[in-house]
Amino acid sequence: MHNQTLAPHESMELHEALNFKTLCLAKSKLMQGLVFDQELKALMQKDVQQSTQAIADLQAVYARVPFQAPIPQSRPTPILN
């Protein structure tokens, strides 16, 4: 099978889905510490596992985008005051 690239609009939609799924994963992980009901905590843990797998799958597809931005070597200094 030959390696096809995604169209620009598909790449942007994939990027948005990846960002959304990453945000959902972070929220589920953070909220687990606030939940005391074991059944709800188990559901949240299952969501974390499924989200992690979904992100890995999306990242595999993301490798086919026609454009990629380089990752900067230095990060901006945070403003603290």
Backbone bond lengths (Angstrom), bond angles and torsions (degrees), N, CA, C in turn:
res aa  C-N    CA-C-N  psi(-1)  N-CA   C-N-CA  omega(-1)  CA-C   N-CA-C  phi
1 M - - - 1.439 - - 1.524 108.94 -
2 H 1.322 116.83 130.42 1.450 119.59 -179.54 1.527 110.63 -81.97
3 N 1.311 115.23 155.64 1.457 121.80 -173.49 1.525 109.27 -86.94
4 Q 1.320 118.02 108.47 1.453 122.48 178.42 1.524 109.68 -93.47
5 T 1.320 114.94 145.44 1.459 119.02 175.38 1.520 109.23 -95.40
6 L 1.308 115.22 161.90 1.451 120.93 178.58 1.527 110.20 -87.89
7 A 1.314 115.82 154.77 1.460 120.71 174.41 1.529 108.34 -71.64
8 P 1.327 117.71 157.11 1.470 119.57 -179.19 1.531 113.91 -55.66
9 H 1.325 118.06 -41.58 1.473 119.27 -179.84 1.529 111.30 -68.83
10 E 1.323 117.30 -32.44 1.465 120.14 175.94 1.523 110.56 -68.72
11 S 1.316 115.97 -37.34 1.458 120.61 178.22 1.522 110.99 -62.86
12 M 1.324 116.60 -42.95 1.465 120.45 179.67 1.530 110.94 -66.38
13 E 1.324 117.43 -41.50 1.462 120.41 178.12 1.522 111.15 -64.65
14 L 1.309 116.77 -39.31 1.459 121.06 177.08 1.525 110.56 -64.56
15 H 1.322 116.23 -41.21 1.462 121.12 177.68 1.534 110.43 -61.46
16 E 1.320 117.23 -43.04 1.461 121.07 178.29 1.527 111.08 -64.08
17 A 1.313 117.52 -42.16 1.469 121.15 178.94 1.528 110.71 -64.13
18 L 1.313 116.64 -40.58 1.462 121.05 179.03 1.530 110.88 -65.14
19 N 1.318 117.11 -42.70 1.466 120.46 176.93 1.523 111.25 -63.06
20 F 1.333 117.10 -43.86 1.459 121.26 -179.39 1.530 110.71 -63.25
21 K 1.316 117.32 -44.83 1.457 121.01 -179.17 1.526 111.04 -65.75
22 T 1.324 117.52 -36.56 1.458 121.27 177.24 1.529 110.66 -65.37
23 L 1.323 116.81 -41.26 1.458 121.01 177.22 1.523 111.17 -63.95
24 C 1.319 117.53 -42.46 1.470 121.72 177.99 1.532 110.98 -62.50
25 L 1.313 116.62 -40.27 1.467 120.85 178.86 1.525 110.56 -63.64
26 A 1.325 116.72 -45.36 1.462 120.10 179.50 1.525 110.78 -62.37
27 K 1.313 117.22 -41.30 1.463 120.49 179.88 1.524 111.24 -65.45
28 S 1.310 117.69 -42.48 1.469 120.58 179.34 1.522 111.14 -63.38
29 K 1.337 116.51 -41.73 1.461 119.65 179.53 1.525 111.21 -64.80
30 L 1.331 117.04 -42.17 1.452 120.78 -178.97 1.529 111.94 -68.77
31 M 1.317 117.44 -39.15 1.461 121.12 -175.97 1.522 112.03 -73.75
32 Q 1.323 118.48 -19.79 1.463 120.54 179.38 1.524 111.80 -59.83
33 G 1.313 117.12 -32.04 1.453 120.14 179.64 1.517 113.65 -72.37
34 L 1.315 117.41 -16.22 1.462 121.70 -178.67 1.521 113.17 -98.09
35 V 1.334 116.84 -7.75 1.468 121.49 -174.83 1.524 109.62 -97.48
36 F 1.312 115.38 133.38 1.465 120.61 179.48 1.527 112.85 -106.96
37 D 1.329 117.44 -19.88 1.456 121.22 179.01 1.534 108.69 -74.33
38 Q 1.321 116.78 121.94 1.467 121.30 -174.44 1.526 112.36 -66.68
39 E 1.324 116.91 -34.42 1.466 119.72 179.55 1.529 110.43 -67.52
40 L 1.314 116.51 -43.35 1.463 120.35 176.90 1.529 111.15 -65.92
41 K 1.319 117.18 -39.03 1.461 121.54 178.33 1.532 110.31 -63.08
42 A 1.334 116.57 -38.72 1.472 120.47 177.91 1.528 110.71 -65.47
43 L 1.332 116.97 -39.89 1.468 120.47 177.50 1.532 110.81 -64.29
44 M 1.314 115.53 -40.20 1.459 119.38 179.37 1.529 110.84 -67.08
45 Q 1.318 117.49 -37.32 1.461 120.81 177.25 1.529 110.54 -65.69
46 K 1.315 116.36 -38.86 1.470 120.08 176.84 1.526 109.90 -64.25
47 D 1.333 116.82 -39.30 1.462 121.02 177.51 1.525 110.59 -63.05
48 V 1.330 117.12 -39.98 1.465 121.05 178.14 1.532 110.34 -61.70
49 Q 1.315 116.74 -45.02 1.470 120.34 179.99 1.522 111.48 -64.28
50 Q 1.338 116.69 -44.06 1.459 119.81 179.96 1.523 111.63 -67.95
51 S 1.318 116.99 -37.42 1.463 120.52 178.63 1.523 111.04 -66.36
52 T 1.325 116.46 -39.73 1.459 120.47 177.83 1.528 110.52 -61.02
53 Q 1.315 116.38 -42.40 1.468 120.19 178.53 1.532 110.63 -67.50
54 A 1.327 117.23 -40.98 1.467 120.83 179.50 1.526 110.83 -63.28
55 I 1.327 117.21 -40.30 1.467 120.80 178.64 1.522 110.26 -64.33
56 A 1.327 117.02 -41.75 1.471 120.19 177.62 1.528 110.39 -61.81
57 D 1.321 117.19 -41.63 1.465 120.90 178.33 1.530 111.44 -64.39
58 L 1.336 116.15 -43.36 1.464 119.95 179.24 1.526 111.19 -65.62
59 Q 1.321 117.40 -36.66 1.459 120.27 178.42 1.522 111.29 -65.62
60 A 1.325 116.88 -33.76 1.467 120.04 177.60 1.530 110.31 -65.78
61 V 1.318 116.50 -39.27 1.465 120.28 178.08 1.525 110.13 -72.12
62 Y 1.328 116.37 -34.71 1.463 121.83 -178.24 1.529 111.85 -62.37
63 A 1.306 117.35 -21.31 1.469 120.59 178.12 1.523 111.50 -65.90
64 R 1.335 117.59 -15.47 1.469 121.44 -177.86 1.524 113.09 -95.24
65 V 1.324 118.60 6.35 1.466 119.21 179.79 1.525 109.54 -69.41
66 P 1.341 117.03 146.28 1.463 119.61 -175.93 1.524 113.80 -75.53
67 F 1.316 117.87 -13.90 1.457 120.18 179.88 1.523 108.82 -137.38
68 Q 1.309 115.66 147.68 1.454 120.98 178.62 1.520 108.01 -143.90
69 A 1.317 115.18 139.35 1.456 120.41 176.88 1.520 108.59 -89.12
70 P 1.317 117.49 139.49 1.469 119.36 177.92 1.525 110.43 -69.18
71 I 1.296 116.41 147.68 1.453 121.99 177.10 1.519 108.04 -84.84
72 P 1.341 117.71 122.51 1.469 118.81 -177.57 1.523 111.39 -67.32
73 Q 1.320 115.46 145.39 1.460 120.77 179.98 1.523 111.91 -76.13
74 S 1.322 116.79 -33.06 1.470 119.93 179.54 1.519 109.65 -112.00
75 R 1.296 115.18 145.14 1.465 121.88 179.66 1.531 107.91 -101.14
76 P 1.342 117.37 151.98 1.456 119.15 177.15 1.530 111.23 -66.18
77 T 1.311 115.49 149.19 1.461 121.36 178.00 1.526 108.41 -78.03
78 P 1.336 117.89 128.69 1.466 119.02 -179.52 1.521 111.77 -69.62
79 I 1.323 115.28 145.81 1.455 121.68 176.83 1.519 107.23 -89.33
80 L 1.326 116.97 119.44 1.460 120.76 -174.88 1.517 113.19 -102.64
81 N 1.323 120.04 -15.36 1.456 120.20 -179.63 1.502 111.56 -126.76
